[in-house]
């Protein structure tokens, strides 16, 4: 496979500085060499330019830095679209989870032009389904899933002039364990299939991933995987801005990625929210590299 890596050092969507260094930390942990060792051709497109918080006011408290984040997401969307159009596999590195709006839009446009839908497997401790009306913080990294489903500000939801980018029936949210109060209603009404940590505890990761892959792939060209590293328990992934105890284990995370690789239906991948300032000896970035390798076909035997 020909893979193009795109770094998106965005930290405007949340309040913990340092996540903008995530792409560099993941590269320093050996991402490119790990993918090349699997036989893939790797093109690293570097990082796109992102405005920093010191350059501007945050604007509306309900959607902080909306204009700047939307500008970044439009650039990500265009770059991802060009990647898919060129026959390469897009791998986006965050940065905070706001970048998902751009990644999803870029892949969606390519298939939208061909009258095909895409699915999504969103692996995250959080729902990311807030809107400006429901968010208690105004942080946009809690809104990208909603935007991809056509909710929230037009600047995010209508990149390329259409919405939604994703249909709820083809979306699986896996690993959820921390929801905002008003976000719960949006989640229940959305039509997205949600697999919480209780589901993983009761049924196991294998069953959950089988169900998620099946619905994300049904009637679609394939699916994009959006992996927020905070879905993993903080003992294994300490370098995140919003850690929540009781996450998936090291092996559950790898099993999820290995099963995604086995499905051969993944159209794009993003790994977000690695924060080296909060990390311990780059442990979280090293985990991110291992998970990317599993998603791209690395096997134990």
Secondary structure in CASP SS format (residue, H / E / C, confidence):
PFRMAT SS
TARGET T0000
AUTHOR 0000-0000-0000
METHOD secondary structure of the structure
MODEL  1
X C 1.00
X E 1.00
X E 1.00
X E 1.00
X E 1.00
X E 1.00
X E 1.00
X E 1.00
X C 1.00
X C 1.00
X C 1.00
X C 1.00
X C 1.00
X C 1.00
X C 1.00
X C 1.00
X C 1.00
X C 1.00
X H 1.00
X H 1.00
X H 1.00
X H 1.00
X H 1.00
X H 1.00
X H 1.00
X H 1.00
X H 1.00
X H 1.00
X C 1.00
X C 1.00
X H 1.00
X H 1.00
X H 1.00
X H 1.00
X H 1.00
X H 1.00
X H 1.00
X C 1.00
X C 1.00
X C 1.00
X E 1.00
X E 1.00
X E 1.00
X E 1.00
X E 1.00
X E 1.00
X E 1.00
X C 1.00
X C 1.00
X C 1.00
X C 1.00
X C 1.00
X H 1.00
X H 1.00
X H 1.00
X C 1.00
X C 1.00
X C 1.00
X C 1.00
X C 1.00
X C 1.00
X C 1.00
X C 1.00
X C 1.00
X C 1.00
X H 1.00
X H 1.00
X H 1.00
X H 1.00
X H 1.00
X H 1.00
X H 1.00
X H 1.00
X H 1.00
X H 1.00
X H 1.00
X H 1.00
X H 1.00
X H 1.00
X H 1.00
X H 1.00
X H 1.00
X H 1.00
X H 1.00
X H 1.00
X C 1.00
X C 1.00
X C 1.00
X E 1.00
X E 1.00
X E 1.00
X E 1.00
X E 1.00
X E 1.00
X C 1.00
X C 1.00
X H 1.00
X H 1.00
X H 1.00
X H 1.00
X H 1.00
X H 1.00
X H 1.00
X H 1.00
X H 1.00
X H 1.00
X H 1.00
X H 1.00
X H 1.00
X H 1.00
X H 1.00
X H 1.00
X C 1.00
X C 1.00
X C 1.00
X C 1.00
X C 1.00
X C 1.00
X E 1.00
X E 1.00
X E 1.00
X E 1.00
X E 1.00
X C 1.00
X C 1.00
X E 1.00
X C 1.00
X C 1.00
X C 1.00
X C 1.00
X C 1.00
X C 1.00
X C 1.00
X C 1.00
X C 1.00
X C 1.00
X C 1.00
X C 1.00
X C 1.00
X H 1.00
X H 1.00
X H 1.00
X C 1.00
X H 1.00
X H 1.00
X H 1.00
X H 1.00
X H 1.00
X C 1.00
X C 1.00
X C 1.00
X C 1.00
X C 1.00
X H 1.00
X H 1.00
X H 1.00
X H 1.00
X C 1.00
X H 1.00
X H 1.00
X H 1.00
X C 1.00
X C 1.00
X C 1.00
X C 1.00
X C 1.00
X C 1.00
X H 1.00
X H 1.00
X H 1.00
X E 1.00
X E 1.00
X E 1.00
X E 1.00
X E 1.00
X E 1.00
X C 1.00
X E 1.00
X C 1.00
X C 1.00
X H 1.00
X H 1.00
X H 1.00
X H 1.00
X H 1.00
X H 1.00
X H 1.00
X H 1.00
X H 1.00
X H 1.00
X C 1.00
X C 1.00
X E 1.00
X E 1.00
X E 1.00
X E 1.00
X H 1.00
X H 1.00
X H 1.00
X H 1.00
X H 1.00
X H 1.00
X H 1.00
X C 1.00
X H 1.00
X H 1.00
X H 1.00
X H 1.00
X H 1.00
X H 1.00
X H 1.00
X H 1.00
X H 1.00
X H 1.00
X H 1.00
X H 1.00
X H 1.00
X C 1.00
X C 1.00
X C 1.00
X C 1.00
X C 1.00
X E 1.00
X E 1.00
X E 1.00
X E 1.00
X E 1.00
X E 1.00
X H 1.00
X H 1.00
X H 1.00
X E 1.00
X C 1.00
X C 1.00
X C 1.00
X C 1.00
X C 1.00
X C 1.00
X C 1.00
X C 1.00
X C 1.00
X C 1.00
X C 1.00
X C 1.00
X C 1.00
X C 1.00
X C 1.00
X E 1.00
X C 1.00
X H 1.00
X H 1.00
X H 1.00
X H 1.00
X H 1.00
X H 1.00
X H 1.00
X H 1.00
X H 1.00
X H 1.00
X H 1.00
X H 1.00
X H 1.00
X H 1.00
X C 1.00
X C 1.00
X E 1.00
X E 1.00
X E 1.00
X E 1.00
X E 1.00
X E 1.00
X E 1.00
X C 1.00
X C 1.00
X C 1.00
X H 1.00
X H 1.00
X H 1.00
X C 1.00
X C 1.00
X C 1.00
X C 1.00
X H 1.00
X H 1.00
X H 1.00
X H 1.00
X H 1.00
X H 1.00
X H 1.00
X H 1.00
X H 1.00
X H 1.00
X H 1.00
X H 1.00
X H 1.00
X C 1.00
X C 1.00
X C 1.00
X C 1.00
X C 1.00
X C 1.00
END
